């Protein structure tokens, strides 16, 4: 309950939308892009790490063919598509 109140009262919380003022908050496309990016993507884009597991909060799987959190090469990752942040009102 405390987190909900803190989140709902924060006018800069990234999921908040105020439909009276469409320039405040993220568009649907921007929000979708933010939610698509994983912490491992951020690490790969901003460090010299070459391989990293998908979920950095769990140990990587080893030895199984169908592992869900195995190490992946960072150069196969996609970055954030910043085209969604082009100015919506002054194209």
PyMOL Python script that loads the backbone (N, CA, C, O; Angstrom):
from pymol import cmd

cmd.read_pdbstr("""\
ATOM      1  N   UNK A   1       0.826  -1.180   0.000  1.00  0.00           N
ATOM      2  CA  UNK A   1       0.000   0.000   0.000  1.00  0.00           C
ATOM      3  C   UNK A   1       0.875   1.249   0.000  1.00  0.00           C
ATOM      4  O   UNK A   1       0.579   2.227  -0.686  1.00  0.00           O
ATOM      5  N   UNK A   2       1.956   1.202   0.779  1.00  0.00           N
ATOM      6  CA  UNK A   2       2.845   2.360   0.841  1.00  0.00           C
ATOM      7  C   UNK A   2       3.498   2.623  -0.519  1.00  0.00           C
ATOM      8  O   UNK A   2       3.585   3.773  -0.950  1.00  0.00           O
ATOM      9  N   UNK A   3       3.958   1.559  -1.201  1.00  0.00           N
ATOM     10  CA  UNK A   3       4.562   1.745  -2.516  1.00  0.00           C
ATOM     11  C   UNK A   3       3.542   2.291  -3.515  1.00  0.00           C
ATOM     12  O   UNK A   3       3.865   3.166  -4.319  1.00  0.00           O
ATOM     13  N   UNK A   4       2.316   1.778  -3.466  1.00  0.00           N
ATOM     14  CA  UNK A   4       1.273   2.258  -4.376  1.00  0.00           C
ATOM     15  C   UNK A   4       1.032   3.748  -4.184  1.00  0.00           C
ATOM     16  O   UNK A   4       0.905   4.485  -5.162  1.00  0.00           O
ATOM     17  N   UNK A   5       0.967   4.191  -2.958  1.00  0.00           N
ATOM     18  CA  UNK A   5       0.749   5.620  -2.695  1.00  0.00           C
ATOM     19  C   UNK A   5       1.944   6.458  -3.144  1.00  0.00           C
ATOM     20  O   UNK A   5       1.781   7.549  -3.690  1.00  0.00           O
ATOM     21  N   UNK A   6       3.130   5.940  -2.910  1.00  0.00           N
ATOM     22  CA  UNK A   6       4.327   6.653  -3.338  1.00  0.00           C
ATOM     23  C   UNK A   6       4.375   6.759  -4.867  1.00  0.00           C
ATOM     24  O   UNK A   6       4.660   7.822  -5.419  1.00  0.00           O
ATOM     25  N   UNK A   7       4.094   5.652  -5.531  1.00  0.00           N
ATOM     26  CA  UNK A   7       4.080   5.622  -6.994  1.00  0.00           C
ATOM     27  C   UNK A   7       3.011   6.538  -7.555  1.00  0.00           C
ATOM     28  O   UNK A   7       3.286   7.340  -8.448  1.00  0.00           O
ATOM     29  N   UNK A   8       1.806   6.431  -7.047  1.00  0.00           N
ATOM     30  CA  UNK A   8       0.686   7.220  -7.570  1.00  0.00           C
ATOM     31  C   UNK A   8       0.849   8.708  -7.303  1.00  0.00           C
ATOM     32  O   UNK A   8       0.321   9.531  -8.051  1.00  0.00           O
ATOM     33  N   UNK A   9       1.570   9.061  -6.251  1.00  0.00           N
ATOM     34  CA  UNK A   9       1.777  10.461  -5.935  1.00  0.00           C
ATOM     35  C   UNK A   9       2.974  11.081  -6.632  1.00  0.00           C
ATOM     36  O   UNK A   9       3.170  12.295  -6.566  1.00  0.00           O
ATOM     37  N   UNK A  10       3.775  10.265  -7.298  1.00  0.00           N
ATOM     38  CA  UNK A  10       4.973  10.766  -7.969  1.00  0.00           C
ATOM     39  C   UNK A  10       4.626  11.164  -9.397  1.00  0.00           C
ATOM     40  O   UNK A  10       4.363  10.302 -10.236  1.00  0.00           O
ATOM     41  N   UNK A  11       4.625  12.446  -9.673  1.00  0.00           N
ATOM     42  CA  UNK A  11       4.238  12.893 -11.017  1.00  0.00           C
ATOM     43  C   UNK A  11       5.274  12.541 -12.065  1.00  0.00           C
ATOM     44  O   UNK A  11       4.990  12.648 -13.258  1.00  0.00           O
ATOM     45  N   UNK A  12       6.467  12.126 -11.661  1.00  0.00           N
ATOM     46  CA  UNK A  12       7.513  11.745 -12.615  1.00  0.00           C
ATOM     47  C   UNK A  12       7.663  10.233 -12.757  1.00  0.00           C
ATOM     48  O   UNK A  12       8.565   9.778 -13.460  1.00  0.00           O
ATOM     49  N   UNK A  13       6.811   9.445 -12.114  1.00  0.00           N
ATOM     50  CA  UNK A  13       6.888   7.989 -12.248  1.00  0.00           C
ATOM     51  C   UNK A  13       6.659   7.627 -13.709  1.00  0.00           C
ATOM     52  O   UNK A  13       5.741   8.152 -14.340  1.00  0.00           O
ATOM     53  N   UNK A  14       7.489   6.730 -14.259  1.00  0.00           N
ATOM     54  CA  UNK A  14       7.514   6.521 -15.700  1.00  0.00           C
ATOM     55  C   UNK A  14       6.219   5.955 -16.274  1.00  0.00           C
ATOM     56  O   UNK A  14       5.973   6.128 -17.468  1.00  0.00           O
ATOM     57  N   UNK A  15       5.387   5.294 -15.491  1.00  0.00           N
ATOM     58  CA  UNK A  15       4.132   4.747 -16.013  1.00  0.00           C
ATOM     59  C   UNK A  15       2.957   5.702 -15.865  1.00  0.00           C
ATOM     60  O   UNK A  15       1.861   5.414 -16.345  1.00  0.00           O
ATOM     61  N   UNK A  16       3.170   6.803 -15.224  1.00  0.00           N
ATOM     62  CA  UNK A  16       2.068   7.731 -14.978  1.00  0.00           C
ATOM     63  C   UNK A  16       1.701   8.501 -16.237  1.00  0.00           C
ATOM     64  O   UNK A  16       2.578   8.970 -16.962  1.00  0.00           O
ATOM     65  N   UNK A  17       0.425   8.628 -16.492  1.00  0.00           N
ATOM     66  CA  UNK A  17      -0.081   9.407 -17.629  1.00  0.00           C
ATOM     67  C   UNK A  17      -1.120  10.380 -17.111  1.00  0.00           C
ATOM     68  O   UNK A  17      -1.965  10.028 -16.288  1.00  0.00           O
ATOM     69  N   UNK A  18      -1.049  11.594 -17.595  1.00  0.00           N
ATOM     70  CA  UNK A  18      -2.062  12.596 -17.285  1.00  0.00           C
ATOM     71  C   UNK A  18      -2.667  13.010 -18.620  1.00  0.00           C
ATOM     72  O   UNK A  18      -2.054  13.765 -19.375  1.00  0.00           O
ATOM     73  N   UNK A  19      -3.851  12.526 -18.907  1.00  0.00           N
ATOM     74  CA  UNK A  19      -4.461  12.726 -20.221  1.00  0.00           C
ATOM     75  C   UNK A  19      -4.898  14.170 -20.455  1.00  0.00           C
ATOM     76  O   UNK A  19      -5.195  14.548 -21.589  1.00  0.00           O
ATOM     77  N   UNK A  20      -4.940  14.976 -19.405  1.00  0.00           N
ATOM     78  CA  UNK A  20      -5.234  16.397 -19.590  1.00  0.00           C
ATOM     79  C   UNK A  20      -4.043  17.104 -20.218  1.00  0.00           C
ATOM     80  O   UNK A  20      -4.197  18.112 -20.908  1.00  0.00           O
ATOM     81  N   UNK A  21      -2.830  16.554 -19.965  1.00  0.00           N
ATOM     82  CA  UNK A  21      -1.592  17.142 -20.474  1.00  0.00           C
ATOM     83  C   UNK A  21      -0.813  16.059 -21.214  1.00  0.00           C
ATOM     84  O   UNK A  21       0.019  15.387 -20.604  1.00  0.00           O
ATOM     85  N   UNK A  22      -1.057  15.871 -22.505  1.00  0.00           N
ATOM     86  CA  UNK A  22      -0.462  14.745 -23.238  1.00  0.00           C
ATOM     87  C   UNK A  22       1.056  14.806 -23.362  1.00  0.00           C
ATOM     88  O   UNK A  22       1.673  13.794 -23.696  1.00  0.00           O
ATOM     89  N   UNK A  23       1.670  15.933 -23.109  1.00  0.00           N
ATOM     90  CA  UNK A  23       3.122  16.030 -23.196  1.00  0.00           C
ATOM     91  C   UNK A  23       3.811  15.520 -21.932  1.00  0.00           C
ATOM     92  O   UNK A  23       5.035  15.390 -21.904  1.00  0.00           O
ATOM     93  N   UNK A  24       3.040  15.232 -20.891  1.00  0.00           N
ATOM     94  CA  UNK A  24       3.602  14.701 -19.647  1.00  0.00           C
ATOM     95  C   UNK A  24       3.559  13.177 -19.697  1.00  0.00           C
ATOM     96  O   UNK A  24       2.541  12.590 -20.066  1.00  0.00           O
ATOM     97  N   UNK A  25       4.642  12.555 -19.332  1.00  0.00           N
ATOM     98  CA  UNK A  25       4.698  11.097 -19.288  1.00  0.00           C
ATOM     99  C   UNK A  25       5.142  10.501 -20.610  1.00  0.00           C
ATOM    100  O   UNK A  25       5.395  11.219 -21.577  1.00  0.00           O
ATOM    101  N   UNK A  26       5.231   9.195 -20.640  1.00  0.00           N
ATOM    102  CA  UNK A  26       5.669   8.473 -21.824  1.00  0.00           C
ATOM    103  C   UNK A  26       4.484   8.101 -22.698  1.00  0.00           C
ATOM    104  O   UNK A  26       3.387   7.852 -22.199  1.00  0.00           O
ATOM    105  N   UNK A  27       4.708   8.064 -23.998  1.00  0.00           N
ATOM    106  CA  UNK A  27       3.672   7.571 -24.906  1.00  0.00           C
ATOM    107  C   UNK A  27       3.579   6.051 -24.750  1.00  0.00           C
ATOM    108  O   UNK A  27       4.417   5.447 -24.080  1.00  0.00           O
ATOM    109  N   UNK A  28       2.583   5.441 -25.353  1.00  0.00           N
ATOM    110  CA  UNK A  28       2.437   3.983 -25.273  1.00  0.00           C
ATOM    111  C   UNK A  28       3.638   3.285 -25.898  1.00  0.00           C
ATOM    112  O   UNK A  28       4.123   2.285 -25.367  1.00  0.00           O
ATOM    113  N   UNK A  29       4.120   3.805 -27.021  1.00  0.00           N
ATOM    114  CA  UNK A  29       5.278   3.204 -27.695  1.00  0.00           C
ATOM    115  C   UNK A  29       6.534   3.340 -26.831  1.00  0.00           C
ATOM    116  O   UNK A  29       7.321   2.399 -26.736  1.00  0.00           O
ATOM    117  N   UNK A  30       6.726   4.493 -26.207  1.00  0.00           N
ATOM    118  CA  UNK A  30       7.878   4.687 -25.331  1.00  0.00           C
ATOM    119  C   UNK A  30       7.820   3.755 -24.132  1.00  0.00           C
ATOM    120  O   UNK A  30       8.827   3.149 -23.765  1.00  0.00           O
ATOM    121  N   UNK A  31       6.667   3.639 -23.531  1.00  0.00           N
ATOM    122  CA  UNK A  31       6.503   2.757 -22.375  1.00  0.00           C
ATOM    123  C   UNK A  31       6.770   1.303 -22.754  1.00  0.00           C
ATOM    124  O   UNK A  31       7.405   0.568 -21.999  1.00  0.00           O
ATOM    125  N   UNK A  32       6.290   0.895 -23.913  1.00  0.00           N
ATOM    126  CA  UNK A  32       6.526  -0.465 -24.397  1.00  0.00           C
ATOM    127  C   UNK A  32       8.029  -0.699 -24.597  1.00  0.00           C
ATOM    128  O   UNK A  32       8.541  -1.769 -24.268  1.00  0.00           O
ATOM    129  N   UNK A  33       8.730   0.298 -25.134  1.00  0.00           N
ATOM    130  CA  UNK A  33      10.169   0.172 -25.357  1.00  0.00           C
ATOM    131  C   UNK A  33      10.930   0.096 -24.033  1.00  0.00           C
ATOM    132  O   UNK A  33      11.861  -0.700 -23.908  1.00  0.00           O
ATOM    133  N   UNK A  34      10.556   0.897 -23.054  1.00  0.00           N
ATOM    134  CA  UNK A  34      11.204   0.869 -21.742  1.00  0.00           C
ATOM    135  C   UNK A  34      11.013  -0.495 -21.092  1.00  0.00           C
ATOM    136  O   UNK A  34      11.950  -1.026 -20.496  1.00  0.00           O
ATOM    137  N   UNK A  35       9.832  -1.064 -21.193  1.00  0.00           N
ATOM    138  CA  UNK A  35       9.554  -2.359 -20.563  1.00  0.00           C
ATOM    139  C   UNK A  35      10.233  -3.512 -21.292  1.00  0.00           C
ATOM    140  O   UNK A  35      10.421  -4.581 -20.711  1.00  0.00           O
ATOM    141  N   UNK A  36      10.602  -3.314 -22.554  1.00  0.00           N
ATOM    142  CA  UNK A  36      11.251  -4.357 -23.350  1.00  0.00           C
ATOM    143  C   UNK A  36      12.718  -4.541 -22.951  1.00  0.00           C
ATOM    144  O   UNK A  36      13.251  -5.645 -23.061  1.00  0.00           O
ATOM    145  N   UNK A  37      13.355  -3.504 -22.502  1.00  0.00           N
ATOM    146  CA  UNK A  37      14.780  -3.539 -22.190  1.00  0.00           C
ATOM    147  C   UNK A  37      15.010  -4.223 -20.846  1.00  0.00           C
ATOM    148  O   UNK A  37      14.325  -3.938 -19.863  1.00  0.00           O
ATOM    149  N   UNK A  38      15.988  -5.134 -20.820  1.00  0.00           N
ATOM    150  CA  UNK A  38      16.325  -5.852 -19.597  1.00  0.00           C
ATOM    151  C   UNK A  38      17.571  -5.240 -18.965  1.00  0.00           C
ATOM    152  O   UNK A  38      18.315  -4.517 -19.627  1.00  0.00           O
ATOM    153  N   UNK A  39      17.793  -5.522 -17.714  1.00  0.00           N
ATOM    154  CA  UNK A  39      18.975  -5.040 -17.015  1.00  0.00           C
ATOM    155  C   UNK A  39      20.240  -5.551 -17.702  1.00  0.00           C
ATOM    156  O   UNK A  39      21.242  -4.838 -17.765  1.00  0.00           O
ATOM    157  N   UNK A  40      20.202  -6.765 -18.211  1.00  0.00           N
ATOM    158  CA  UNK A  40      21.374  -7.304 -18.910  1.00  0.00           C
ATOM    159  C   UNK A  40      21.665  -6.505 -20.175  1.00  0.00           C
ATOM    160  O   UNK A  40      22.830  -6.343 -20.538  1.00  0.00           O
ATOM    161  N   UNK A  41      20.644  -6.005 -20.850  1.00  0.00           N
ATOM    162  CA  UNK A  41      20.854  -5.154 -22.022  1.00  0.00           C
ATOM    163  C   UNK A  41      21.582  -3.873 -21.636  1.00  0.00           C
ATOM    164  O   UNK A  41      22.479  -3.425 -22.350  1.00  0.00           O
ATOM    165  N   UNK A  42      21.203  -3.294 -20.524  1.00  0.00           N
ATOM    166  CA  UNK A  42      21.843  -2.065 -20.056  1.00  0.00           C
ATOM    167  C   UNK A  42      23.309  -2.327 -19.712  1.00  0.00           C
ATOM    168  O   UNK A  42      24.179  -1.523 -20.047  1.00  0.00           O
ATOM    169  N   UNK A  43      23.584  -3.447 -19.045  1.00  0.00           N
ATOM    170  CA  UNK A  43      24.967  -3.791 -18.723  1.00  0.00           C
ATOM    171  C   UNK A  43      25.786  -3.992 -19.994  1.00  0.00           C
ATOM    172  O   UNK A  43      26.913  -3.507 -20.095  1.00  0.00           O
ATOM    173  N   UNK A  44      25.223  -4.702 -20.956  1.00  0.00           N
ATOM    174  CA  UNK A  44      25.951  -4.966 -22.203  1.00  0.00           C
ATOM    175  C   UNK A  44      26.232  -3.680 -22.976  1.00  0.00           C
ATOM    176  O   UNK A  44      27.310  -3.523 -23.548  1.00  0.00           O
ATOM    177  N   UNK A  45      25.292  -2.786 -22.995  1.00  0.00           N
ATOM    178  CA  UNK A  45      25.460  -1.547 -23.754  1.00  0.00           C
ATOM    179  C   UNK A  45      26.430  -0.570 -23.099  1.00  0.00           C
ATOM    180  O   UNK A  45      27.009   0.274 -23.783  1.00  0.00           O
ATOM    181  N   UNK A  46      26.612  -0.672 -21.793  1.00  0.00           N
ATOM    182  CA  UNK A  46      27.377   0.342 -21.076  1.00  0.00           C
ATOM    183  C   UNK A  46      28.667  -0.161 -20.436  1.00  0.00           C
ATOM    184  O   UNK A  46      29.329   0.581 -19.711  1.00  0.00           O
ATOM    185  N   UNK A  47      29.023  -1.399 -20.695  1.00  0.00           N
ATOM    186  CA  UNK A  47      30.273  -1.937 -20.147  1.00  0.00           C
ATOM    187  C   UNK A  47      31.006  -2.699 -21.248  1.00  0.00           C
ATOM    188  O   UNK A  47      30.529  -2.786 -22.379  1.00  0.00           O
ATOM    189  N   UNK A  48      32.145  -3.237 -20.911  1.00  0.00           N
ATOM    190  CA  UNK A  48      32.907  -4.028 -21.882  1.00  0.00           C
ATOM    191  C   UNK A  48      32.669  -5.528 -21.698  1.00  0.00           C
ATOM    192  O   UNK A  48      33.448  -6.343 -22.193  1.00  0.00           O
ATOM    193  N   UNK A  49      31.613  -5.891 -20.999  1.00  0.00           N
ATOM    194  CA  UNK A  49      31.262  -7.304 -20.810  1.00  0.00           C
ATOM    195  C   UNK A  49      30.945  -7.922 -22.172  1.00  0.00           C
ATOM    196  O   UNK A  49      30.262  -7.306 -22.990  1.00  0.00           O
ATOM    197  N   UNK A  50      31.432  -9.124 -22.413  1.00  0.00           N
ATOM    198  CA  UNK A  50      31.192  -9.783 -23.694  1.00  0.00           C
ATOM    199  C   UNK A  50      30.031 -10.767 -23.644  1.00  0.00           C
ATOM    200  O   UNK A  50      29.303 -10.912 -24.626  1.00  0.00           O
ATOM    201  N   UNK A  51      29.850 -11.442 -22.520  1.00  0.00           N
ATOM    202  CA  UNK A  51      28.768 -12.421 -22.385  1.00  0.00           C
ATOM    203  C   UNK A  51      28.074 -12.208 -21.055  1.00  0.00           C
ATOM    204  O   UNK A  51      28.706 -11.884 -20.049  1.00  0.00           O
ATOM    205  N   UNK A  52      26.756 -12.397 -21.066  1.00  0.00           N
ATOM    206  CA  UNK A  52      25.967 -12.185 -19.860  1.00  0.00           C
ATOM    207  C   UNK A  52      24.672 -12.984 -19.977  1.00  0.00           C
ATOM    208  O   UNK A  52      24.140 -13.156 -21.074  1.00  0.00           O
ATOM    209  N   UNK A  53      24.173 -13.465 -18.855  1.00  0.00           N
ATOM    210  CA  UNK A  53      22.907 -14.184 -18.866  1.00  0.00           C
ATOM    211  C   UNK A  53      21.738 -13.205 -19.013  1.00  0.00           C
ATOM    212  O   UNK A  53      21.871 -12.023 -18.697  1.00  0.00           O
ATOM    213  N   UNK A  54      20.595 -13.700 -19.494  1.00  0.00           N
ATOM    214  CA  UNK A  54      19.419 -12.855 -19.709  1.00  0.00           C
ATOM    215  C   UNK A  54      18.967 -12.171 -18.420  1.00  0.00           C
ATOM    216  O   UNK A  54      18.744 -10.961 -18.396  1.00  0.00           O
ATOM    217  N   UNK A  55      18.835 -12.941 -17.367  1.00  0.00           N
ATOM    218  CA  UNK A  55      18.405 -12.399 -16.086  1.00  0.00           C
ATOM    219  C   UNK A  55      19.629 -12.280 -15.191  1.00  0.00           C
ATOM    220  O   UNK A  55      20.120 -13.281 -14.669  1.00  0.00           O
ATOM    221  N   UNK A  56      20.118 -11.068 -15.013  1.00  0.00           N
ATOM    222  CA  UNK A  56      21.358 -10.870 -14.254  1.00  0.00           C
ATOM    223  C   UNK A  56      21.175 -11.106 -12.762  1.00  0.00           C
ATOM    224  O   UNK A  56      22.159 -11.184 -12.028  1.00  0.00           O
ATOM    225  N   UNK A  57      19.945 -11.219 -12.306  1.00  0.00           N
ATOM    226  CA  UNK A  57      19.682 -11.442 -10.890  1.00  0.00           C
ATOM    227  C   UNK A  57      19.716 -12.923 -10.519  1.00  0.00           C
ATOM    228  O   UNK A  57      19.631 -13.272  -9.342  1.00  0.00           O
ATOM    229  N   UNK A  58      19.841 -13.794 -11.523  1.00  0.00           N
ATOM    230  CA  UNK A  58      19.941 -15.236 -11.296  1.00  0.00           C
ATOM    231  C   UNK A  58      21.245 -15.747 -11.885  1.00  0.00           C
ATOM    232  O   UNK A  58      21.758 -15.185 -12.853  1.00  0.00           O
ATOM    233  N   UNK A  59      21.783 -16.820 -11.296  1.00  0.00           N
ATOM    234  CA  UNK A  59      22.995 -17.410 -11.840  1.00  0.00           C
ATOM    235  C   UNK A  59      22.710 -17.989 -13.209  1.00  0.00           C
ATOM    236  O   UNK A  59      21.610 -18.483 -13.455  1.00  0.00           O
ATOM    237  N   UNK A  60      23.692 -17.938 -14.111  1.00  0.00           N
ATOM    238  CA  UNK A  60      23.462 -18.514 -15.442  1.00  0.00           C
ATOM    239  C   UNK A  60      23.346 -20.037 -15.384  1.00  0.00           C
ATOM    240  O   UNK A  60      23.996 -20.690 -14.567  1.00  0.00           O
ATOM    241  N   UNK A  61      22.514 -20.588 -16.258  1.00  0.00           N
ATOM    242  CA  UNK A  61      22.381 -22.036 -16.380  1.00  0.00           C
ATOM    243  C   UNK A  61      23.604 -22.566 -17.115  1.00  0.00           C
ATOM    244  O   UNK A  61      24.145 -21.904 -18.000  1.00  0.00           O
ATOM    245  N   UNK A  62      24.025 -23.745 -16.747  1.00  0.00           N
ATOM    246  CA  UNK A  62      25.146 -24.368 -17.446  1.00  0.00           C
ATOM    247  C   UNK A  62      24.839 -25.827 -17.693  1.00  0.00           C
ATOM    248  O   UNK A  62      24.187 -26.487 -16.883  1.00  0.00           O
ATOM    249  N   UNK A  63      25.314 -26.321 -18.813  1.00  0.00           N
ATOM    250  CA  UNK A  63      25.271 -27.746 -19.082  1.00  0.00           C
ATOM    251  C   UNK A  63      23.976 -28.287 -19.659  1.00  0.00           C
ATOM    252  O   UNK A  63      23.925 -29.467 -20.005  1.00  0.00           O
ATOM    253  N   UNK A  64      22.945 -27.498 -19.777  1.00  0.00           N
ATOM    254  CA  UNK A  64      21.706 -28.016 -20.351  1.00  0.00           C
ATOM    255  C   UNK A  64      21.451 -27.357 -21.695  1.00  0.00           C
ATOM    256  O   UNK A  64      21.757 -26.182 -21.897  1.00  0.00           O
ATOM    257  N   UNK A  65      20.902 -28.114 -22.583  1.00  0.00           N
ATOM    258  CA  UNK A  65      20.635 -27.605 -23.932  1.00  0.00           C
ATOM    259  C   UNK A  65      19.469 -26.636 -23.955  1.00  0.00           C
ATOM    260  O   UNK A  65      19.433 -25.731 -24.788  1.00  0.00           O
ATOM    261  N   UNK A  66      18.530 -26.810 -23.068  1.00  0.00           N
ATOM    262  CA  UNK A  66      17.321 -25.988 -23.072  1.00  0.00           C
ATOM    263  C   UNK A  66      17.299 -25.015 -21.896  1.00  0.00           C
ATOM    264  O   UNK A  66      16.239 -24.748 -21.329  1.00  0.00           O
ATOM    265  N   UNK A  67      18.454 -24.491 -21.534  1.00  0.00           N
ATOM    266  CA  UNK A  67      18.505 -23.581 -20.401  1.00  0.00           C
ATOM    267  C   UNK A  67      17.831 -22.255 -20.744  1.00  0.00           C
ATOM    268  O   UNK A  67      17.856 -21.805 -21.890  1.00  0.00           O
ATOM    269  N   UNK A  68      17.234 -21.647 -19.735  1.00  0.00           N
ATOM    270  CA  UNK A  68      16.494 -20.404 -19.941  1.00  0.00           C
ATOM    271  C   UNK A  68      17.318 -19.180 -19.555  1.00  0.00           C
ATOM    272  O   UNK A  68      16.947 -18.055 -19.887  1.00  0.00           O
ATOM    273  N   UNK A  69      18.425 -19.390 -18.861  1.00  0.00           N
ATOM    274  CA  UNK A  69      19.218 -18.261 -18.402  1.00  0.00           C
ATOM    275  C   UNK A  69      20.698 -18.499 -18.698  1.00  0.00           C
ATOM    276  O   UNK A  69      21.559 -18.254 -17.852  1.00  0.00           O
ATOM    277  N   UNK A  70      20.976 -18.975 -19.899  1.00  0.00           N
ATOM    278  CA  UNK A  70      22.359 -19.262 -20.258  1.00  0.00           C
ATOM    279  C   UNK A  70      23.075 -17.983 -20.684  1.00  0.00           C
ATOM    280  O   UNK A  70      22.438 -16.970 -20.973  1.00  0.00           O
ATOM    281  N   UNK A  71      24.383 -18.042 -20.717  1.00  0.00           N
ATOM    282  CA  UNK A  71      25.175 -16.887 -21.144  1.00  0.00           C
ATOM    283  C   UNK A  71      24.947 -16.621 -22.625  1.00  0.00           C
ATOM    284  O   UNK A  71      24.893 -17.550 -23.431  1.00  0.00           O
ATOM    285  N   UNK A  72      24.815 -15.349 -22.976  1.00  0.00           N
ATOM    286  CA  UNK A  72      24.627 -14.934 -24.364  1.00  0.00           C
ATOM    287  C   UNK A  72      25.659 -13.873 -24.689  1.00  0.00           C
ATOM    288  O   UNK A  72      26.112 -13.146 -23.805  1.00  0.00           O
ATOM    289  N   UNK A  73      26.028 -13.784 -25.942  1.00  0.00           N
ATOM    290  CA  UNK A  73      26.956 -12.744 -26.370  1.00  0.00           C
ATOM    291  C   UNK A  73      26.240 -11.400 -26.420  1.00  0.00           C
ATOM    292  O   UNK A  73      25.116 -11.290 -26.910  1.00  0.00           O
ATOM    293  N   UNK A  74      26.911 -10.394 -25.908  1.00  0.00           N
ATOM    294  CA  UNK A  74      26.312  -9.055 -25.860  1.00  0.00           C
ATOM    295  C   UNK A  74      26.119  -8.457 -27.246  1.00  0.00           C
ATOM    296  O   UNK A  74      25.221  -7.635 -27.432  1.00  0.00           O
ATOM    297  N   UNK A  75      26.928  -8.840 -28.219  1.00  0.00           N
ATOM    298  CA  UNK A  75      26.782  -8.244 -29.546  1.00  0.00           C
ATOM    299  C   UNK A  75      25.535  -8.726 -30.284  1.00  0.00           C
ATOM    300  O   UNK A  75      25.242  -8.245 -31.379  1.00  0.00           O
ATOM    301  N   UNK A  76      24.802  -9.667 -29.701  1.00  0.00           N
ATOM    302  CA  UNK A  76      23.541 -10.104 -30.309  1.00  0.00           C
ATOM    303  C   UNK A  76      22.349  -9.339 -29.732  1.00  0.00           C
ATOM    304  O   UNK A  76      21.211  -9.561 -30.147  1.00  0.00           O
ATOM    305  N   UNK A  77      22.600  -8.454 -28.793  1.00  0.00           N
ATOM    306  CA  UNK A  77      21.530  -7.689 -28.140  1.00  0.00           C
ATOM    307  C   UNK A  77      21.168  -6.474 -28.970  1.00  0.00           C
ATOM    308  O   UNK A  77      21.976  -5.959 -29.742  1.00  0.00           O
ATOM    309  N   UNK A  78      19.953  -6.036 -28.794  1.00  0.00           N
ATOM    310  CA  UNK A  78      19.503  -4.816 -29.444  1.00  0.00           C
ATOM    311  C   UNK A  78      19.466  -3.709 -28.407  1.00  0.00           C
ATOM    312  O   UNK A  78      19.146  -3.950 -27.243  1.00  0.00           O
ATOM    313  N   UNK A  79      19.788  -2.524 -28.819  1.00  0.00           N
ATOM    314  CA  UNK A  79      19.742  -1.391 -27.910  1.00  0.00           C
ATOM    315  C   UNK A  79      18.340  -0.831 -27.810  1.00  0.00           C
ATOM    316  O   UNK A  79      17.379  -1.420 -28.303  1.00  0.00           O
ATOM    317  N   UNK A  80      18.244   0.287 -27.178  1.00  0.00           N
ATOM    318  CA  UNK A  80      16.974   0.986 -27.034  1.00  0.00           C
ATOM    319  C   UNK A  80      16.708   1.746 -28.319  1.00  0.00           C
ATOM    320  O   UNK A  80      17.596   2.430 -28.830  1.00  0.00           O
ATOM    321  N   UNK A  81      15.512   1.637 -28.843  1.00  0.00           N
ATOM    322  CA  UNK A  81      15.132   2.368 -30.046  1.00  0.00           C
ATOM    323  C   UNK A  81      14.739   3.786 -29.639  1.00  0.00           C
ATOM    324  O   UNK A  81      13.624   4.017 -29.170  1.00  0.00           O
ATOM    325  N   UNK A  82      15.649   4.721 -29.818  1.00  0.00           N
ATOM    326  CA  UNK A  82      15.410   6.097 -29.393  1.00  0.00           C
ATOM    327  C   UNK A  82      14.511   6.877 -30.350  1.00  0.00           C
ATOM    328  O   UNK A  82      14.180   8.032 -30.080  1.00  0.00           O
ATOM    329  N   UNK A  83      14.117   6.269 -31.449  1.00  0.00           N
ATOM    330  CA  UNK A  83      13.198   6.953 -32.361  1.00  0.00           C
ATOM    331  C   UNK A  83      11.860   7.261 -31.700  1.00  0.00           C
ATOM    332  O   UNK A  83      11.154   8.178 -32.120  1.00  0.00           O
ATOM    333  N   UNK A  84      11.513   6.506 -30.679  1.00  0.00           N
ATOM    334  CA  UNK A  84      10.252   6.749 -29.976  1.00  0.00           C
ATOM    335  C   UNK A  84      10.300   8.034 -29.152  1.00  0.00           C
ATOM    336  O   UNK A  84       9.266   8.530 -28.704  1.00  0.00           O
ATOM    337  N   UNK A  85      11.509   8.573 -28.953  1.00  0.00           N
ATOM    338  CA  UNK A  85      11.659   9.791 -28.171  1.00  0.00           C
ATOM    339  C   UNK A  85      11.849  11.037 -29.033  1.00  0.00           C
ATOM    340  O   UNK A  85      12.146  12.112 -28.510  1.00  0.00           O
ATOM    341  N   UNK A  86      11.681  10.903 -30.342  1.00  0.00           N
ATOM    342  CA  UNK A  86      11.729  12.095 -31.176  1.00  0.00           C
ATOM    343  C   UNK A  86      10.570  12.987 -30.807  1.00  0.00           C
ATOM    344  O   UNK A  86       9.506  12.516 -30.405  1.00  0.00           O
ATOM    345  N   UNK A  87      10.779  14.233 -30.942  1.00  0.00           N
ATOM    346  CA  UNK A  87       9.763  15.204 -30.520  1.00  0.00           C
ATOM    347  C   UNK A  87       8.439  14.943 -31.223  1.00  0.00           C
ATOM    348  O   UNK A  87       8.357  14.981 -32.451  1.00  0.00           O
ATOM    349  N   UNK A  88       7.412  14.678 -30.439  1.00  0.00           N
ATOM    350  CA  UNK A  88       6.095  14.357 -30.984  1.00  0.00           C
ATOM    351  C   UNK A  88       5.389  15.568 -31.567  1.00  0.00           C
ATOM    352  O   UNK A  88       4.531  15.426 -32.439  1.00  0.00           O
ATOM    353  N   UNK A  89       5.738  16.745 -31.100  1.00  0.00           N
ATOM    354  CA  UNK A  89       4.960  17.926 -31.482  1.00  0.00           C
ATOM    355  C   UNK A  89       5.680  18.827 -32.478  1.00  0.00           C
ATOM    356  O   UNK A  89       5.060  19.735 -33.032  1.00  0.00           O
ATOM    357  N   UNK A  90       6.966  18.605 -32.720  1.00  0.00           N
ATOM    358  CA  UNK A  90       7.727  19.441 -33.635  1.00  0.00           C
ATOM    359  C   UNK A  90       8.454  18.592 -34.659  1.00  0.00           C
ATOM    360  O   UNK A  90       9.663  18.744 -34.836  1.00  0.00           O
ATOM    361  N   UNK A  91       7.760  17.721 -35.323  1.00  0.00           N
ATOM    362  CA  UNK A  91       8.380  16.788 -36.272  1.00  0.00           C
ATOM    363  C   UNK A  91       8.946  17.496 -37.472  1.00  0.00           C
ATOM    364  O   UNK A  91       9.501  16.853 -38.363  1.00  0.00           O
TER     365      UNK A  91
END
""", "prot")
cmd.dss("prot")
cmd.show_as("cartoon", "prot")
cmd.util.cbc("prot")
cmd.orient("prot")
